[in-house]
């Protein structure tokens, strides 16, 4: 492999030469197509599950509470069950509820419920939009890396049919919204890294910082990506030519620009809490700022202390290899017309395994590219993977789940694209392997997605189909 970074070129269909891309129109066409494809895959039978799946029991009623009251209202006894049966007047009592996560994700779920909270598809439609945007952003990042619509389309297509992203894009929980803002921040970070902008006005740097602030407004784990981005910006600026004084000035500027931009967006996600009077902890201290800070500390303390055992919890060692995905929904009942047999309706967060196998190999290859060539794209992708994955190794005592790694899935796909792109552009005979490998992976991923679509969408399946698809004991 003869170069450590991707030059702004696109592969020609004629003769294998490379030419400079002069238009971003193909990028946005591929991204738009990816969004439409993703949405069309996700929308059918969105309301098939008639009640809560997994943590929807918390976030769906809280989303409704956000749009009704501006904060998470305290549940009445049996309030979550009442919401599930559409008895909306019996869901809440007065006062704010003590919650684990910031409000933005619940606001977004609530926006979908404005179409009618008694319709279960409205609980999940915001997640559909978020997941489709994630796939479109992956396609745009692949374009930025390759300047080829083919590699962009491959990346977007893989993101559209990756099982974990797909399932969480049809579920009213928070992680797909966290993923959306993290991926948006990463996309802006790519643009910022390659931008010629200097001084305080760095539009892409501000956009990335704001996105990571919004990610933190969904879940506190978003701040890890913000910290990673701050250090990346410092590293980029220190590599630029200039005196020591200039380098220190750029570093100091980053310590202001990045945190302030993100903090502003994070605080804005709490607008409902500030503008209303009933949120949890609203009057816990002598003034509103002290009350808000005290509430943040309490939430962080609780978020790190959840240790209640759960049948579907798993450690991070098992996440990338899909050892123990999370079962979001399970119903067993006698098969219609055959009372002696059992049928299932399930929703599992099992990823598209061919993508994850290729992704693990690609991450190893990125490590080699970084060590051997100081590959800039490899460094950035590995940084996002590390931010989304490695911190969970320090929370082994906490109750954690495999579906948390959905935030890493887009970067696993980008890792595959970068490795195939490097292979394709190498000067050696193995360059001819890139396209057959890409086609083979795409076919394997499509076949997997088609086979496992029933357990991603709660289709009624027989006991034989259940055993055939979920053959690994850790999957059931």
C-alpha positions in Angstrom: 0.0 0.0 0.0 1.7 3.1 -1.2 -0.1 5.9 0.5 -1.2 6.7 4.0 -4.3 8.8 3.2 -6.9 9.0 0.6 -6.4 11.7 -2.0 -9.5 13.5 -3.3 -10.0 11.3 -6.3 -12.7 9.1 -7.6 -12.3 5.8 -9.4 -13.1 6.0 -13.1 -15.2 3.3 -14.6 -13.0 3.5 -17.7 -9.5 2.2 -17.6 -9.1 2.3 -13.8 -7.6 5.8 -13.8 -8.3 8.4 -11.1 -9.7 11.9 -11.8 -10.4 14.8 -9.6 -14.0 15.1 -8.4 -15.4 18.5 -9.2 -18.9 18.2 -7.8 -20.5 17.0 -4.6 -23.8 16.4 -6.3 -23.3 12.6 -6.5 -22.5 12.5 -2.8 -25.9 14.1 -1.9 -27.7 11.9 -4.4 -26.3 8.8 -2.9 -27.0 10.1 0.6 -30.6 10.9 -0.4 -31.0 7.5 -1.9 -29.6 5.9 1.2 -32.0 7.8 3.4 -35.0 6.8 1.3 -33.9 3.1 1.2 -33.3 3.0 4.9 -36.7 4.6 5.6 -38.5 2.2 3.2 -36.9 -0.7 5.0 -37.8 0.5 8.5 -41.3 1.8 8.2 -43.3 -1.3 7.2 -45.0 -3.0 10.2 -43.6 -0.3 12.6 -46.5 -0.8 14.9 -46.6 -4.6 14.7 -45.5 -4.9 18.3 -48.5 -3.5 20.2 -46.8 -2.7 23.4 -43.5 -1.7 24.8 -40.2 -3.3 23.7 -37.5 -3.3 26.3 -36.8 0.2 27.6 -39.7 1.8 25.6 -41.6 1.3 28.9 -39.6 4.3 30.2 -38.7 6.5 27.2 -42.0 6.4 25.3 -44.2 7.7 28.2 -41.4 10.1 29.1 -41.4 11.4 25.6 -45.1 12.1 25.8 -44.5 13.8 29.2 -41.9 16.1 27.6 -44.3 17.4 24.9 -47.1 17.7 27.5 -45.3 19.2 30.4 -41.8 20.1 29.3 -40.1 17.6 31.7 -40.3 13.9 32.8 -43.3 13.8 35.1 -43.5 11.2 37.9 -45.2 8.0 37.0 -48.4 7.0 38.9 -48.6 3.5 40.2 -49.2 1.4 37.1 -48.7 4.5 35.0 -46.5 2.8 32.4 -49.1 0.0 32.0 -51.8 2.7 31.7 -49.9 4.3 28.9 -49.5 1.0 27.1 -53.3 0.6 27.2 -53.8 4.3 26.1 -55.3 5.4 29.5 -53.3 8.7 29.3 -55.1 10.3 32.2 -53.7 7.6 34.5 -50.0 7.7 33.6 -48.6 10.5 35.7 -48.9 12.1 39.1 -47.6 15.6 39.9 -44.0 16.5 40.2 -40.9 15.6 38.2 -39.4 12.1 38.0 -35.8 11.3 38.8 -34.3 10.1 35.6 -30.9 8.7 34.5 -30.5 10.4 31.1 -30.7 13.9 29.8 -33.9 15.0 28.0 -33.1 15.4 24.3 -33.7 11.8 23.2 -37.1 11.8 25.0 -38.0 15.1 23.3 -37.4 13.5 19.9 -39.5 10.4 20.8 -42.2 12.8 22.0 -42.2 14.7 18.7 -43.2 11.5 16.9 -45.9 11.0 19.5 -47.5 14.3 18.5 -49.1 12.3 15.7 -51.0 10.4 18.3 -49.5 8.7 21.4 -52.1 5.9 21.3 -50.7 4.7 17.9 -47.6 2.6 18.5 -45.9 3.5 15.2 -45.7 7.1 16.5 -43.5 5.8 19.4 -40.9 4.7 16.9 -41.2 7.0 13.9 -38.6 9.5 15.2 -36.2 6.5 15.6 -36.8 5.6 11.9 -35.9 9.1 10.8 -32.8 9.1 13.1 -31.6 5.7 11.8 -32.1 6.7 8.2 -30.1 9.9 8.7 -27.3 7.8 10.3 -27.1 5.7 7.1 -27.2 8.8 4.9 -24.4 10.4 7.0 -22.3 7.2 6.7 -22.7 7.5 2.9 -21.5 11.1 3.0 -18.5 10.3 5.1 -17.6 7.4 2.8 -17.8 10.0 -0.1 -15.5 12.3 1.8 -13.0 9.5 2.2 -13.2 8.1 -1.3 -14.8 10.7 -3.7 -16.5 7.7 -5.3 -20.2 7.2 -5.5 -19.7 3.4 -5.5 -17.9 3.3 -2.2 -20.3 5.8 -0.8 -23.3 3.6 -1.9 -21.7 0.5 -0.4 -21.2 2.2 2.9 -24.8 3.6 3.0 -26.2 0.3 1.9 -24.4 -1.6 4.6 -25.6 0.9 7.2 -29.1 0.5 5.9 -29.1 -3.2 6.5 -26.9 -3.5 9.6 -29.1 -5.4 12.0 -28.3 -3.5 15.2 -28.8 -0.1 13.6 -32.0 -1.4 11.9 -33.6 -2.7 15.1 -32.8 0.4 17.1 -34.1 2.5 14.3 -37.5 0.8 14.9 -37.5 1.1 18.7 -38.4 4.1 20.9 -35.2 4.1 23.0 -32.3 6.5 23.2 -29.3 4.9 21.6 -30.2 5.6 17.9 -30.4 9.3 18.7 -27.1 9.2 20.5 -25.7 7.5 17.4 -27.2 10.2 15.1 -25.5 13.1 16.9 -22.2 11.2 17.3 -22.1 10.4 13.6 -23.1 14.0 12.7 -20.2 15.2 14.9 -17.8 12.7 13.3 -18.9 13.8 9.8 -18.3 17.5 10.7 -14.9 16.4 12.2 -13.8 15.0 8.9 -14.6 18.2 7.2 -13.0 20.2 10.0 -9.8 18.2 9.8 -9.5 18.8 6.1 -10.6 22.5 6.2 -8.4 25.4 5.5 -10.2 27.6 7.9 -8.1 29.3 10.7 -8.7 31.5 13.6 -11.8 31.5 15.8 -14.3 31.1 13.0 -14.1 27.4 12.3 -17.7 26.4 11.1 -17.0 22.7 10.9 -15.3 22.6 14.3 -18.2 24.5 15.8 -20.7 22.1 14.1 -18.9 19.0 15.4 -18.7 20.4 18.9 -22.4 21.3 18.8 -23.2 17.8 17.6 -21.3 16.2 20.4 -23.0 18.5 22.9 -26.4 17.3 21.5 -25.2 13.7 21.8 -24.4 14.3 25.5 -28.0 15.7 25.7 -29.2 12.3 24.8 -26.9 10.2 27.0 -24.0 11.3 29.2 -21.7 8.9 27.2 -21.8 11.4 24.4 -19.2 13.5 26.4 -16.6 10.8 25.7 -16.8 11.7 22.0 -16.5 15.3 22.8 -13.4 14.8 24.9 -11.9 12.6 22.1 -12.7 15.4 19.6 -11.1 18.1 21.7 -7.8 16.1 21.8 -8.0 15.4 18.1 -8.3 19.1 17.4 -5.3 19.9 19.5 -3.3 17.2 17.8 -4.3 18.5 14.4 -3.4 22.1 15.3 0.0 21.2 16.9 1.0 19.5 13.6 0.6 22.7 11.7 3.6 24.9 11.0 4.3 27.8 13.3 6.1 28.9 16.4 5.6 27.4 19.8 3.6 30.5 20.9 1.3 30.1 17.9 0.8 26.4 18.7 -0.1 27.2 22.3 -2.5 29.9 21.1 -4.3 27.4 18.9 -4.4 24.9 21.8 -5.9 27.5 24.1 -8.5 28.4 21.5 -9.6 24.8 21.2 -10.0 24.6 25.0 -12.5 27.4 24.6 -14.2 26.8 21.3 -15.0 23.1 21.6 -16.3 23.0 25.2 -18.3 26.2 24.9 -20.0 25.3 21.7 -21.0 21.9 23.0 -22.0 23.2 26.4 -24.4 25.7 24.8 -26.1 22.9 22.9 -26.3 20.7 26.0 -27.8 23.4 28.1 -30.4 24.1 25.4 -31.6 20.5 25.6 -32.8 21.4 29.1 -34.9 24.3 28.0 -38.1 22.6 29.1 -36.7 22.1 32.6 -35.7 25.7 32.8 -38.9 27.2 31.4 -41.3 25.1 33.6 -41.6 24.7 37.3 -42.1 21.0 38.0 -39.0 19.2 36.8 -37.1 17.0 39.2 -34.8 19.0 41.4 -36.1 22.3 40.0 -36.1 23.9 43.5 -33.5 21.7 45.2 -31.1 24.6 45.8 -31.4 28.3 46.4 -31.3 29.3 42.7 -32.0 27.7 39.3 -28.4 27.3 38.3 -27.4 25.6 41.5 -30.4 23.4 41.3 -29.6 22.4 37.7 -26.0 21.6 38.6 -27.1 19.5 41.6 -29.5 17.6 39.4 -26.7 16.8 36.9 -24.5 15.4 39.7 -27.4 13.3 41.0 -28.1 11.9 37.5 -24.5 11.0 36.9 -24.2 9.3 40.2 -27.3 7.2 39.5 -26.3 6.4 35.9 -23.0 4.8 37.1 -24.6 2.9 39.9 -27.2 0.7 38.1 -26.2 -2.8 39.1 -29.6 -4.7 39.0 -28.9 -8.1 37.3 -30.6 -8.6 33.9 -30.9 -11.7 31.8 -29.7 -9.9 28.7 -26.8 -8.0 30.1 -23.4 -8.7 28.7 -19.9 -7.5 29.0 -18.1 -5.5 26.3 -15.9 -8.4 25.3 -19.0 -10.0 23.8 -20.3 -7.0 21.9 -18.3 -6.8 18.7 -18.5 -10.6 18.1 -22.3 -10.6 18.7 -22.0 -13.2 21.4 -24.9 -12.0 23.5 -27.2 -9.5 21.7 -30.2 -8.0 23.6 -33.6 -9.5 23.1 -36.0 -6.5 23.0 -39.2 -8.4 22.7 -40.4 -12.0 23.0 -43.8 -13.5 22.8 -44.6 -17.3 22.6 -48.0 -18.7 21.9 -49.5 -21.8 20.2 -49.4 -21.5 16.4 -52.7 -20.7 14.8 -54.3 -23.8 13.5 -51.8 -26.1 15.2 -52.2 -26.1 19.0 -49.5 -28.6 19.4 -46.7 -26.3 18.2 -45.2 -23.1 19.4 -44.8 -19.9 17.5 -42.7 -16.9 18.3 -42.6 -13.1 17.9 -39.2 -11.7 18.8 -37.1 -8.6 18.2 -33.4 -9.1 18.8 -30.6 -6.6 18.5 -28.4 -9.1 16.8 -26.2 -7.4 14.3 -25.6 -8.4 10.6 -22.8 -10.8 11.4 -21.0 -10.7 8.0 -20.6 -6.9 8.5 -19.2 -7.4 12.0 -16.8 -10.1 11.0 -15.4 -8.0 8.2 -15.5 -5.0 10.5 -13.3 -6.6 13.2 -10.8 -7.6 10.6 -10.9 -4.1 9.2 -10.3 -2.5 12.6 -7.2 -4.7 12.9 -6.1 -3.6 9.5 -6.6 0.1 10.4 -4.4 -0.4 13.4 -1.7 -1.7 11.0 -2.3 1.2 8.6 -1.9 3.6 11.4 1.3 2.0 12.8 2.8 1.5 9.3 1.8 4.7 7.4 0.4 7.0 10.1 -2.8 6.9 8.2 -5.0 9.9 9.1 -8.3 8.3 8.2 -7.5 5.2 10.2 -6.6 7.3 13.2 -9.8 9.2 13.2 -12.1 6.1 12.7 -10.2 4.2 15.4 -10.6 7.2 17.8 -14.4 7.1 17.4 -14.5 3.3 17.8 -12.4 3.7 21.0 -14.6 6.4 22.4 -17.8 4.4 21.9 -16.4 1.0 23.0 -13.4 1.1 25.3 -14.9 3.1 28.2 -17.4 0.4 28.9 -14.6 -1.9 30.0 -14.4 0.3 33.1 -18.0 -0.3 34.0 -17.9 -4.1 34.4 -19.9 -3.8 37.6 -22.7 -1.8 36.0 -25.7 -3.4 34.2 -24.8 -2.9 30.5 -26.0 -4.3 27.2 -24.7 -5.2 23.8 -27.0 -2.8 22.0 -24.9 0.1 23.4 -22.3 -0.7 20.7 -24.7 0.6 18.0 -22.9 3.9 18.3 -19.8 2.1 17.0 -21.5 0.3 14.1 -21.2 3.2 11.6 -17.5 3.5 12.2 -17.0 -0.3 11.8 -18.6 0.1 8.3 -16.3 3.0 7.5 -13.4 0.9 8.7 -14.4 -1.7 6.1 -14.6 1.0 3.4 -11.2 2.5 4.2 -9.5 -0.9 4.1 -11.1 -1.9 0.8 -10.2 1.6 -0.6 -6.6 1.2 0.4 -6.5 -2.2 -1.1 -8.1 -1.0 -4.3 -5.6 1.9 -4.6 -2.5 -0.1 -3.8 0.1 -0.6 -6.5 0.3 -4.4 -5.9 -1.5 -7.2 -7.7 -3.8 -7.6 -4.7 -5.6 -4.4 -5.6 -7.8 -6.4 -7.9 -9.3 -8.2 -4.9 -11.0 -5.1 -3.4 -14.0 -5.1 -5.7 -14.7 -8.8 -5.5 -14.4 -8.6 -1.7 -16.8 -5.6 -1.6 -19.4 -7.4 -3.8 -19.1 -10.6 -1.7 -19.6 -8.7 1.5 -22.6 -6.8 0.1 -24.2 -10.1 -1.0 -23.5 -11.8 2.3 -25.0 -8.8 4.2 -28.1 -8.7 2.1 -28.7 -12.4 2.4 -28.2 -12.2 6.2 -30.6 -9.3 6.5 -33.2 -11.1 4.4 -32.9 -14.3 6.4 -33.1 -12.5 9.8 -35.6 -9.9 8.8 -38.4 -11.9 10.7 -36.5 -11.6 14.0 -35.8 -7.9 13.5 -39.4 -7.1 12.9 -41.4 -9.4 15.1 -42.9 -11.6 12.4 -44.6 -14.7 13.6 -42.2 -17.6 13.1 -42.4 -21.3 13.9 -40.3 -23.1 16.5 -38.2 -24.6 13.6 -37.4 -21.2 12.2 -36.6 -19.8 15.6 -34.1 -22.6 16.3 -32.6 -22.3 12.8 -32.0 -18.5 13.0 -31.0 -18.3 16.7 -28.9 -21.4 16.6 -26.3 -19.9 19.0 -27.3 -20.3 22.7 -26.2 -16.8 23.5 -28.7 -15.4 21.0 -31.7 -16.8 22.9 
